[in-house]
C-alpha cells in the first residue's frame, strides 16, 4: 500500500516501519494498520476541522482544561491562534482520555504515542487475530446481550468514577474481542464535573446501550440505569463496585415552602443573636442597655481644625472668606548673597563760573 502523506514522516523517522492497509474511515479520523517491529498496531490519523463532520464540538469541549491564560483568551475570541488551539485540544483529548481510562481499568485501546496529529495505539483483534468487529456487526443471543450490557454498564461506571463521559457512545463506537466489549473513539470525551451538558450526554450514552441490547433482550428497554447511576454520582455514592438495580423512582413530593421559610428565619435569628453576643453592652446607672446599633453617619473621619468646611470658612479682617491653607510646600534654598563692591568716590563739584559783568557804555 502507498504510504499516506500524514504517515510518511512517521515512516521516515522510524516510528512505524510499514503501512499495511486501511481499517476504516470515520467522521473524525482514518485508521490504518501499521507494523512496528514484530507487532501490528493501528494508527489513527485525525482529519482537519474543515473535513470533519462531527457537529457541535463546542458543547463537548466545555470544561476542558486549557494550558494557559493566553489560550483561554484566544479560544473565547475565536482568533486564528484560538482556532488552532481548539483544534489541538480536540485532537489531544482522546490521548488524555485513553491514558486516564487505561489507568482506571476501563477497556480501551492502549495508546503508544501521539505524533503530529497521528495516534499510534493497540490493535483490538478477535479470536482469530483479525481486526475486531464493531458491536453493530455481531449477532447476539439474549444471554450474551444481557452479559454485554452488564459489562458496558460496568465500564461506564468506571469512566464516570474517573470523571469522564464518552459523549457519543453507541454500537458503532464499541469493538468486540474475545473478552467482550472495548470502548473506542474518545475525542469528544466530556468532563463530568465541568460540563453543563454532562448529565444529558451521560443519560444518552446509557440509553443508547439499553436501546441496542434490547433488540436481543427486550426487557432491557424498561430499565432506568442512567437515572440511577447519575443520582449515585451526584450524591457521592458511586463506586466501581456499586450494585445497580435498574430501578429509579424520582421524588414526586411537593416542596415544603413553610419549612423552607422557617429554616431561613431560624438562620436569621441565630445570626442576629451571634451579633448581639459579640457587641459590647453599655450600662447607665446599673441598668443594662441594648447594644448600640451601627449608624453609617457616625464615626466619620473628622476634618482638621485649620481646614473648616466650605460653608463655614473663617473670615478675615476685610470680611471676605479666607481660603483654607494649602499644603506646605518645601521652600527653595536662597542663593548666597552677592559680594559687596565699594562705591566709587563722588566726583568733585565743578566750580561755579559766573558770567562776566555787563559793561555799560556811557557818554563822557
C-alpha positions in Angstrom: 0.0 0.0 0.0 1.2 3.5 -0.8 2.0 5.4 2.4 -0.5 8.2 3.1 1.1 11.7 3.3 0.3 12.1 7.0 2.0 8.8 7.9 5.1 9.4 5.7 7.0 11.5 8.3 6.5 8.6 10.9 7.9 6.1 8.5 10.9 8.4 7.7 11.5 8.9 11.5 11.3 5.2 12.3 8.2 5.5 14.4 6.4 2.9 12.2 8.1 0.5 9.8 5.3 -0.1 7.3 1.7 0.8 6.5 -0.2 -2.5 5.9 -3.6 -1.1 4.9 -6.6 1.0 5.9 -9.1 -0.3 8.5 -11.8 2.2 8.2 -12.6 5.9 7.5 -14.6 7.7 10.2 -16.1 11.1 10.7 -13.2 12.3 12.8 -10.3 10.2 11.5 -9.0 7.5 9.3 -7.5 4.3 10.9 -4.6 2.4 9.3 -2.9 -0.9 10.1 0.8 -0.4 10.7 3.7 -2.6 11.5 6.1 -1.6 14.4 8.8 -4.1 14.7 7.1 -7.5 15.1 3.8 -6.1 16.3 0.8 -4.9 14.3 -0.8 -1.7 15.6 -3.2 0.9 14.3 -2.5 4.5 13.5 -5.4 6.9 13.8 -5.0 10.0 11.5 -7.2 12.8 12.6 -9.0 14.9 10.0 -8.8 18.7 9.8 -11.7 20.6 11.2 -12.8 21.6 7.7 -13.1 18.0 6.6 -14.5 16.7 9.9 -18.3 16.0 10.1 -18.6 15.9 13.8 -21.1 18.6 14.9 -21.4 20.8 18.0 -17.8 20.3 19.1 -18.0 23.3 21.4 -20.6 21.6 23.6 -18.1 18.7 24.3 -15.1 21.0 24.9 -16.8 22.9 27.7 -15.0 22.3 31.0 -11.7 21.1 29.5 -8.6 22.5 30.9 -6.6 24.9 28.8 -2.8 25.3 29.1 -2.6 29.0 29.9 -4.5 32.3 30.0 -3.4 33.2 26.5 -5.0 30.1 25.1 -8.2 30.8 27.1 -8.5 34.4 25.7 -7.7 33.2 22.2 -10.4 30.5 22.4 -13.0 33.0 23.6 -12.2 35.5 20.9 -12.0 32.8 18.2 -8.9 34.3 16.7 -6.6 32.4 14.3 -4.5 31.3 17.2 -7.6 30.3 19.1 -8.9 28.2 16.3 -5.5 26.4 16.2 -5.7 25.8 19.9 -9.2 24.5 19.7 -8.1 22.0 17.0 -5.1 20.9 19.1 -7.3 20.5 22.2 -9.8 18.4 20.2 -7.1 16.0 18.9 -5.3 15.6 22.2 -8.5 15.0 24.2 -8.6 11.4 23.1 -4.9 10.8 24.1 -5.6 12.2 27.5 -8.8 10.3 27.9 -7.2 7.0 26.9 -4.3 7.4 29.4 -6.8 8.3 32.2 -9.2 5.4 31.4 -6.4 2.9 31.0 -5.1 3.7 34.4 -8.7 3.4 35.8 -9.1 -0.1 34.4 -11.5 0.7 31.6 -11.3 -1.5 28.5 -10.0 0.9 25.9 -7.1 0.6 23.4 -3.7 1.2 24.9 -2.0 4.3 23.5 1.6 4.1 22.5 2.3 7.6 21.3 1.0 10.7 19.6 3.0 12.2 16.7 1.9 15.4 14.9 -1.8 14.5 14.7 -1.4 10.8 14.5 -2.2 8.4 17.4 -0.5 5.1 17.4 -2.3 2.6 19.7 -3.1 -1.0 20.4 -4.9 -3.0 17.7 -8.1 -4.8 19.0 -8.4 -8.2 17.4 -10.8 -11.1 17.6 -10.2 -14.8 18.5 -8.7 -15.4 15.0 -6.3 -12.5 15.2 -8.2 -10.3 12.7 -9.4 -6.8 13.4 -12.2 -7.0 16.0 -15.7 -6.3 14.6 -18.0 -3.5 15.8 -20.8 -4.3 18.2 -23.3 -3.5 15.4 -21.8 -6.3 13.2 -22.2 -9.0 15.9 -25.2 -11.2 16.2 -26.0 -11.7 19.9 -28.1 -14.2 21.8 -30.3 -12.9 24.6 -27.9 -14.2 27.2 -24.9 -12.7 25.5 -26.8 -9.4 25.1 -27.5 -9.3 28.8 -23.9 -10.1 29.7 -22.5 -7.5 27.3 -25.0 -4.9 28.7 -23.9 -5.6 32.2 -20.2 -5.3 31.1 -20.9 -2.0 29.3 -22.6 -0.6 32.4 -19.6 -1.5 34.5 -17.3 0.2 32.0 -19.5 3.3 32.0 -19.4 3.4 35.8 -15.6 3.1 35.8 -15.4 6.0 33.3 -17.7 8.2 35.4 -15.7 7.4 38.6 -12.7 8.7 36.6 -14.6 11.9 35.8 -15.1 11.2 32.1 -18.2 10.7 29.9 -17.9 9.2 26.4 -20.4 11.6 25.0 -21.0 9.7 21.7 -21.3 6.1 22.9 -23.2 3.7 20.6 -22.9 0.3 19.0 -20.6 1.9 16.4 -18.0 3.0 19.0 -17.6 -0.4 20.6 -15.5 -3.3 19.4 -15.9 -6.9 20.5 -12.8 -9.0 21.2 -12.5 -12.4 22.8 -13.2 -10.9 26.2 -16.1 -8.7 25.4 -16.8 -5.0 24.5 -14.0 -2.5 24.1 -14.8 1.2 24.0 -13.2 3.3 21.2 -13.4 6.8 19.7 -13.0 9.3 22.6 -12.0 12.7 21.0 -15.3 14.1 22.2 -14.9 12.9 25.8 -16.7 15.1 28.3 -15.6 16.4 31.7 -18.3 15.1 34.0 -17.8 17.8 36.7 -17.1 20.8 34.4 -19.6 20.5 31.6 -23.2 21.8 31.9 -24.4 19.1 29.3 -22.7 16.2 31.2 -25.9 14.7 32.6 -27.8 14.9 29.3 -24.9 13.3 27.4 -24.4 10.6 30.1 -28.0 9.6 30.0 -27.9 9.5 26.2 -24.9 7.1 26.3 -26.5 4.7 28.7 -29.9 4.8 27.0 -28.2 4.1 23.6 -26.7 0.9 25.1 -30.0 -0.2 26.5 -31.8 0.6 23.2 -29.3 -1.5 21.2 -29.2 -4.5 23.5 -33.0 -4.5 23.8 -33.1 -5.8 20.2 -32.0 -9.1 21.6 -33.3 -8.8 25.2 -36.4 -6.5 25.1 -36.7 -6.2 28.9 -33.6 -4.0 29.0 -35.6 -1.2 27.4 -37.6 -0.8 30.6 -34.6 -0.3 32.8 -33.6 3.1 34.2 -29.9 2.7 34.8 -29.0 6.2 33.5 -31.0 7.9 36.2 -29.8 5.5 38.9 -26.1 5.9 38.1 -26.2 9.7 37.8 -28.1 10.0 41.1 -25.5 7.9 42.8 -22.8 10.1 41.2 -24.4 13.4 42.3 -24.7 12.1 45.9 -21.1 10.9 46.1 -22.2 7.2 46.4 -20.9 5.9 43.1 -18.1 3.4 43.3 -16.7 0.8 40.8 -18.2 -2.0 43.0 -21.7 -0.5 43.3 -24.6 -2.9 42.7 -27.1 -1.5 40.2 -30.8 -2.4 40.1 -32.0 -0.6 37.0 -34.9 0.8 39.1 -35.2 4.5 39.9 -38.1 6.5 41.3 -38.0 10.2 41.0 -39.3 12.2 44.0 -42.8 13.4 43.4 -43.3 15.2 46.8 -44.0 18.9 46.8 -41.6 21.3 48.3 -42.5 22.4 51.8 -42.3 26.1 51.4 -43.3 26.7 55.1 -40.5 24.6 56.3 -38.0 26.3 54.0 -39.1 29.8 55.2 -38.9 28.6 58.9 -35.4 27.4 58.3 -34.4 30.8 56.8 -35.9 32.6 59.7 -34.1 30.4 62.2 -30.9 31.1 60.5 -31.6 34.8 60.5 -32.4 34.8 64.3 -29.3 32.8 65.0 -27.2 35.3 63.1 -28.7 38.2 65.0 -28.1 36.5 68.3 -24.5 35.9 67.4 -24.0 39.6 66.6 -25.7 40.6 69.8 -23.3 38.5 71.9 -20.3 40.0 70.2 -21.4 43.6 70.6 -20.4 45.5 73.9 -23.2 46.3 76.3 -23.4 49.8 77.7 -24.6 50.5 81.2 -26.1 53.6 82.8 -26.8 53.6 86.5 -26.5 49.9 86.7 -29.2 49.3 84.1 -28.2 47.3 81.0 -28.9 48.9 77.7 -29.3 47.3 74.4 -26.3 47.2 72.1 -25.9 50.4 70.2 -26.8 49.9 66.6 -24.3 51.0 64.0 -25.0 54.3 62.3 -23.3 54.8 58.9 -23.3 58.5 59.5 -21.3 58.3 62.7 -17.6 57.9 63.2 -16.9 59.8 60.1 -13.3 61.0 59.7 -13.0 64.4 61.3 -11.6 67.4 59.4 -8.6 69.3 60.6 -9.3 72.3 62.7 -7.4 74.6 60.4 -9.5 73.3 57.4 -13.2 74.1 58.1 -15.9 73.1 55.7 -16.5 75.3 52.7 -19.7 76.7 54.1 -18.1 77.8 57.4 -14.8 79.2 56.3 -13.2 81.7 58.7 -13.5 85.4 57.7 -10.6 87.8 57.5 -10.4 91.4 58.7 -11.8 92.6 55.5 -14.9 90.4 55.9 -14.1 88.2 53.0 -13.8 84.4 53.4 -10.4 83.1 53.5 -9.2 80.1 51.6 -8.0 77.2 53.7 -4.3 76.9 53.8 -2.9 74.6 51.2 -0.3 72.0 51.7 3.0 73.3 52.9 5.5 73.3 50.1 9.2 73.0 50.7 11.0 76.3 50.3 13.8 76.5 47.9 17.2 77.4 49.2 18.1 81.1 48.7 21.2 81.9 46.6 24.2 83.2 48.5 24.4 87.0 48.8 26.4 88.8 46.2 29.8 90.2 47.3 29.5 94.0 48.0 31.7 96.3 45.9 32.7 99.7 47.4 31.0 102.6 45.6 33.4 105.0 43.8 34.2 108.3 45.5 31.9 111.1 44.5 33.4 113.4 41.8 34.2 117.0 43.0 31.7 119.5 42.1 32.6 121.8 39.2 33.5 125.4 40.1 30.7 127.8 39.5 31.5 130.1 36.7 30.0 133.4 36.9 29.1 135.3 33.7 31.3 138.4 33.1 29.9 141.6 34.4 28.0 143.7 31.9 29.9 146.7 30.8 27.8 149.7 30.4 28.9 152.2 27.8 28.1 155.8 28.5 28.9 159.2 27.4 31.8 161.1 28.8 
